Amino acid sequence: MRLSSNAKELLEKSRESATQAVSTYNDPRSSFRTGNFTVLMIIAWTSLLHAYFEKEKIKYYYKEGRYYVRIDGDKKAWELSKCVKEVFEGNDPIRKNLELFIKLRNKIEHRNLPALDSELMGESQALVINFEEWLREHFGEKYALLDTLFIPLQLTNTNKGKLKVSQKERSVLKTIKDYRRVLDKEVDHSQKYSFKAFLVPKIGNHRTSSDVAIEFVKYDPEKPEEMEKYEKAIVAIKEKQLPVSNIDKFLPSAVLEELEAREYSVTMNWHTSMWKKNKVRPSTRAKKKDKCKTEYCVYDKAHGDYLYTEKWINLLINKELDK
């Protein structure tokens, strides 16, 4: 494949930006992880799509009538949001993943927001993997990056509960959650929108020269027997974990914290009036304490208290707070 000098220059800029993005994200000393990563990956994807347009001889500059729009003498090229619309279908998970980071760029470009690092792990990983796969598909293996990148090991469990969230972070977190909330189920569950994986230990230690310590195994529906082996291994590991009941439920105080994270400031008295108004649970003095609307609330007999669901939080927002 012969590329023009412009295409080669754009491709090199794209690959270098992506490499720097991954390097920044993986640096344990980085205090501006998500911001730097997002800005650099926006540059990487923009340059990659511009290189693609050069290769396909597609004009990617703005025009007014017959003339190109110019900024300081240079033709104004399409920004990433315009490029994405030209290349990907409306509900393509790759497009939805990119549009999330485009939406976030201006919000996080100049802010240190550590709470976003764990919140965007899946989408960040998908952003890089999609870039690599698209690069290989349209420019060939010689331009691939994966042979030069390494996967870092997370040495501690992420504990978002101990991380103090600033007001600015709450605003951005709300933007992310609002964006996810309107995604089609197929997009939300797609690995191209948000990459999720189990790290399954390899059995044995008989190393050969071709072994690598960590491998990503891509799901292949054409190899059902092989995929079933991995699924059984994952199930075996999960079955050894102690079950935790009601892990997806919220105490009243946690409901208030979640609402505050979405920029709704309410009191405990207000919350009490809401469950009474909507009749989601019996009164505190009721003999039959488990008579709840279970889609919104459940009674935890072991601890003698009531827990609320994500659906209850959404009901409060949609019915009471967003009037």
Protein Blocks (a to p, Z undefined) as FASTA:
>chain_A
ZZdfklmmmmmmmmmmmmmmmmmmmmmkbcblmmmmmmmmmmmmmmmmmmmmmmnopafb
dcehjbccdeehiacdddfklmmmmmpcfklmklmmmmmmmmmmmmmmmcccfklmmmmm
mmmmmmmmmmmmmmmmmnojklpmklmpccdddfbdcdfklpccdfklmmmmmmmmmmmm
mpcfklmmpmklpccddddddedjddcfkbcfbdcddddfklmmlmmmmmmmmmmmmmmp
ccdehklbccfklmmmmmmmnopacdfklmmmmmmmnopaccfklmblmlccfkloccdf
knopacddfklmmmmmmmmmmZZ
